Amino acid sequence: MAKNNSYLKFEGSLGGLTYYEKDGKSLVKVQSRISKSRIERDPAFKRTRENMMEFGAAANAGKALREAMSTIVKTMGDTYLTSRVTWAT
C-alpha cells in the first residue's frame, strides 16, 4: 500500500488508483478489477454471495434490535452499547 506524501490531499479514484484517508494518513491503492456483475453471476463467487447475504441478514437483525430498544437506550444506554451488543452476537 502506497502513501500519498504530496501537498495535494484528495479522496477518490483517478487513473486506476484510489486515494483515501485512514487513521489520519493519506493512502493510495490500485482499484479492484472484479466487477459487481461478475460477483453477482460468476459461480466462482457463490460463497462470497452467501457471505454477503448472511452479513446483510445480521445487519438487518441488529438494526431491528437497536430500533426496538431505542427508548430504553436513550435513558439507560451509553456510547458503547451498540458495540457491546454486536460483540456478544
C-alpha positions as CSV (number, residue, x, y, z in Angstrom):
1,M,0.0,0.0,0.0
2,A,1.4,3.3,-1.1
3,K,1.4,6.6,0.9
4,N,0.4,9.9,-0.7
5,N,3.0,12.4,0.6
6,S,2.0,15.1,-1.8
7,Y,0.9,18.5,-0.6
8,L,-2.4,17.9,-2.5
9,K,-4.6,15.7,-0.4
10,F,-7.8,14.4,-2.0
11,E,-10.0,11.3,-2.0
12,G,-11.5,9.4,-4.9
13,S,-10.3,7.5,-8.0
14,L,-8.1,8.7,-10.8
15,G,-6.4,6.6,-13.5
16,G,-6.9,3.2,-11.9
17,L,-5.8,4.4,-8.4
18,T,-7.9,5.1,-5.4
19,Y,-6.9,7.8,-3.0
20,Y,-8.3,7.6,0.5
21,E,-7.6,8.6,4.1
22,K,-7.3,6.1,7.0
23,D,-6.2,6.9,10.6
24,G,-5.1,10.4,9.5
25,K,-2.8,9.1,6.7
26,S,-3.4,9.7,3.0
27,L,-3.1,6.3,1.2
28,V,-3.2,5.1,-2.4
29,K,-4.3,1.6,-3.7
30,V,-5.0,0.0,-7.1
31,Q,-8.7,-0.2,-7.9
32,S,-10.3,-3.6,-7.8
33,R,-10.5,-5.5,-11.1
34,I,-13.6,-7.5,-10.1
35,S,-16.9,-6.0,-11.3
36,K,-20.1,-6.1,-9.3
37,S,-21.9,-8.0,-12.0
38,R,-19.2,-10.7,-12.0
39,I,-19.6,-11.2,-8.3
40,E,-23.4,-11.4,-8.7
41,R,-23.3,-14.1,-11.5
42,D,-20.0,-16.0,-11.6
43,P,-20.2,-19.5,-10.0
44,A,-16.7,-18.9,-8.5
45,F,-18.2,-16.3,-6.2
46,K,-21.0,-18.4,-4.9
47,R,-19.5,-18.5,-1.4
48,T,-19.0,-14.7,-1.5
49,R,-22.7,-14.2,-2.3
50,E,-23.7,-16.5,0.6
51,N,-21.5,-14.5,3.0
52,M,-22.9,-11.2,1.7
53,M,-26.5,-12.5,2.3
54,E,-25.6,-13.7,5.8
55,F,-23.9,-10.4,6.7
56,G,-26.9,-8.4,5.3
57,A,-29.4,-10.5,7.4
58,A,-27.2,-9.9,10.5
59,A,-27.1,-6.2,9.8
60,N,-30.9,-6.1,9.5
61,A,-31.4,-8.1,12.7
62,G,-29.1,-5.7,14.5
63,K,-31.0,-2.7,13.2
64,A,-34.3,-4.2,14.3
65,L,-32.8,-4.8,17.8
66,R,-31.5,-1.2,18.1
67,E,-34.8,0.2,16.9
68,A,-36.8,-2.0,19.4
69,M,-34.6,-0.9,22.3
70,S,-34.3,2.8,21.2
71,T,-36.4,4.2,24.0
72,I,-34.5,2.2,26.7
73,V,-31.2,3.1,25.2
74,K,-32.0,6.8,25.3
75,T,-32.5,6.7,29.0
76,M,-30.0,3.9,30.1
77,G,-27.6,3.4,27.3
78,D,-24.1,4.8,26.6
79,T,-22.0,5.4,23.5
80,Y,-20.6,1.8,23.6
81,L,-23.9,-0.1,23.8
82,T,-24.1,-1.0,20.1
83,S,-20.5,-2.3,20.0
84,R,-21.1,-4.4,23.1
85,V,-24.3,-5.9,21.6
86,T,-22.5,-6.5,18.3
87,W,-19.6,-8.2,20.0
88,A,-21.9,-10.5,22.0
89,T,-23.7,-12.0,19.0
